[in-house]
Amino acid sequence: MYLTNLKLSNFKTYTDVDVDFCPNVNCLVGNNGVGKTNLLDAVYYLSFCKSCFNSVDSQNIRRGEEFFAIHGQYEVNGESVPVSCIQRMGQPKQMRWNKKVCRTLGEHIGRVPLVMVSPNDQNIILGGSDARRKFVDGVISQTDKGYLDHLLQYQKALEQRNRLLKRFYEDRDWDEQSIAIWDEQLVRHGELLYSGREDFFSGFKPLFDEYFAWITDGGEKGMVKYVRQSTEPIGDQLARARQQDRYAQYTTVGPHKDDVELEVGDMAVRRFGSQGQQKTFVLALKLAQFEYIYRHGGVKPILLLDDIFDKLDMLRVTQLVKLVGSDRFGQVFLTDTQPGRVERVFEEIPQVEHIILRVENGKLKNELN
């Protein structure tokens, strides 16, 4: 699967764009702030029905306009499949797959597998446990619709339970039966989240180990480990924490409190890792994510690499582009502020099919034309 054409109308900094891509490596070059990342975000929208950077859809409409439209044409098993995302001001977002409107956004997730690597991914390392859970849940959800359904149901039940806890605290009231209804939902869906995450890590960890060793040339050892807040069944956890939840006004136990330990050389990357080590760790996580999705879904995800060459020497940059440009990967989009660097890389690896597009003032120009 790969994206052959992208059309944008009133999306972020773009008024009107119509651009073709190659099935291998597509390079977007230009100064900071010219819209390279916005173009990647449009591709991201067509996979996840949302922006990677701004969760408020209306704010992605170009200033002064009433809508944005993203239209992508994909090659899927020899067939051309159109995918569209349209957001009108004050109206629900609409996703279309092969000209048919998706009944729910969740229905579309996983149809166009994609992995994005961006500077924001440092939050996986430096952010709270919610950032690491979001990463894990996002990977699993692309390959397991059942897991995604249980995750959404768990989150809804958690929100309702927390709302009740807050109301009971404010009203100086307590209704055990009402709480029990949502406890039942948390138990039902939460236990499946536990088992889904444990199964995921059993397959993900070897892939991470492989890519981390490749990036560091075997010079360092990284570790990823799923850490449950408690090994007790969720029902027992909720019963034990009942009084604590009453006074805290929110649910203090469950899979929404789990974390992922990330270490390099037996030390926490978050506290002791250098910027280079942190970037290496993120890159290994993301490449392992690609491999996991491919092995479990049978389709190579589209890979978006946004400004990842910073703090990497030319040898490492060349090795990375050679890797992602190989048959092991599928279609790749990458951005860089230095056109000369990209050109030098492909002089070293001329066998990798590629195009270089210069981005200027909301326009794209093929450097070969």
Buried (B, 14 or more C-beta within 10 A) or exposed (E): BBBBBBBBBBBBBBEEBEBBBBBBBBBBBBEEEBBBBBBBBBBBBBBBBBBBBEEEBBEBBBEEEEBBBBBBBBBBEEEEBBBBBBBBEEEEBBBBBEEEEBEEBBBBBBBBBBBBBBEBBBBBBEBEBEBBBEBBBBBBBBBBEEBBBBBBBBEEBBEBBBEBBEEBBEEEEEEEEBBEEBBEBBBBBBBBBBEBBEEBBEBBBEBBBBBBBBBBEEEBEBBBEBEBBBEEEBBEBBEEBBEEBEEBBBBBBBBBBBBBEBBBEEEEBBEEBEEEBBBBBBBBBBBBBBBBBBEBBEBBBBBBBBBBBEEBEEEBBBBBBBBBBEEEBBBBBBBBBEBEBBEEBBEBBEEBEBBBBBBEEBBBEEEEE
